[in-house]
Structure formats: structure tokens, C-alpha cells
Amino acid sequence: MTRILIVDDEPRIAEPLIYALEREHFSVAHVALGEAALACLARDNVDLVILDVGLPDINGFEVLKRLRQSNEVPVLFLTARQDEVDRILGLELGGDDYVTKPFSPREVVARVRAILKRQGGNGSRSAVPLWQLDEAGARVLCKGEPLSLTRSEFLILAALLRHPGQVFSRAQLLDICDSDEDSFERSVDTHIKTLRAKLRPLQADSLLATRRGLGYYLESA
């Protein structure tokens, strides 16, 4: 089933869209913030994103800019600023289409179908997302490849994936491990070193970054 992510903080806009898309047999997820959208896209396979420009935390242009560093999923903008989006879409950001407010849900569904058709059916121009976090299965996939992780490595990487860009101190990561085997903060350094070694064949080790004197964080792309 084709998966659509709606990123909009206004229920009066999101709810009719969800209803209209689900009636057409799309699988729909909804988040209200840009950071939540980036986390979702890093974690899950999505075939198309419907993205509002005016979000409360970071605007839709910034979301798309960060997304395009690692993912080519098609993006349909929702906007009240037709002239600005027209210009942006023709430049470097890489949006696929836009709908200007006010609009009908049926128009959005038609635009979604047109984008998906251009993309060959399922809409994804990227074979797999950079990261996939499978909480239930306690595993992480990088570029579609499952990583062989110890319990502590999984817990550390999962925490970093849930909050890309956030710096975690050694003490915080040690608490996350919550294991008798990890009783010293320096053990966190060992786990990070091992994680980087496991990510190196996938050319993703540099994304596990150090903030000197503070701790570790995961680059957002």
C-alpha cells in the first residue's frame, strides 16, 4: 500500500486530507512539526510527503532542504505563498509540486496521483531511507542493511535516531544502556567506536559525530 506522510499543524486541513486519501486506499500518517517529520522519514519508508510550508518549529523549505540531503521521496507543498514556492521549486530544493490554499482535498488527491504516476507507481525516487528504526524488532537498518548490534549499541543508536542533532552526554547514554556491564562513562566511548566501525562499510560512520567536551550526536542527514 502506498504510504503518505502529511506534515501540517492545522487539524482543519490535515483531517479532511487524511479522510480523502484513506478513501482512495492510501496509508496515511500525520505529524504536526517539521522535526517530527524528519524523524519519521529517517525511521520509516514513505512514498510521498504532503508538506505545509508554514510549520510552527521549522518551515517546510528547511524540512525539504534537510530531507534532500539523504532522501529523494516526492514532496507536495501546501502553501499560501504561490509566488515564493514557484521560485523555490524551480531552484535547488527539489519539491515536486504545490497546492495553494485554499484547496479541495480532491485536488490534493489528484496531485498526489499525478506525482506517483510520474515516479513510476510507488513514488519513491530513493530505494531506501538512510535509517530505519525497528523498535519492536530491536534493530536498526542503515541504507536498507540491518546492523548487527549488541543491546547497548542498539539502545544508544536508537536514542540518537529519535533525536537527530541532539547532543547526549556520556552520562545520559550510560543511563540509556542501563546495564551492569556498562558501569563507566568510558564504556560509552567503546560502544561509539564499535558503532562507527559497523557503519563504516556503509559510509555512514561520519554521521555519528562528537561534540568535544559535551558528548555525541547523530547528524540529521
Salt bridges, closest charged atoms under 4 A:
GLU10 OE1 - ARG12 NH2 2.88
GLU10 OE2 - LYS101 NZ 3.77
GLU24 OE1 - ARG113 NH2 3.13
GLU35 OE2 - ARG66 NH1 3.15
ASP44 OD2 - ARG43 NE 3.55
ASP47 OD2 - ARG3 NE 3.25
ASP52 OD1 - LYS101 NZ 2.95
GLU72 OE1 - ARG68 NE 3.73
GLU72 OE1 - ARG125 NH2 3.80
GLU84 OE1 - ARG81 NH1 3.27
ASP96 OD1 - ARG68 NH2 3.50
ASP96 OD2 - ARG125 NH1 3.20
ASP97 OD1 - ARG111 NH1 3.15
GLU107 OE2 - ARG111 NH2 3.29
ASP134 OD2 - ARG139 NE 3.12
GLU135 OE2 - ARG162 NE 2.84
GLU153 OE1 - LYS198 NZ 2.66
ASP182 OD1 - HIS191 NE2 2.60
ASP189 OD1 - ARG170 NE 2.70
ASP189 OD2 - ARG186 NH1 2.80
ASP205 OD2 - ARG200 NE 3.51
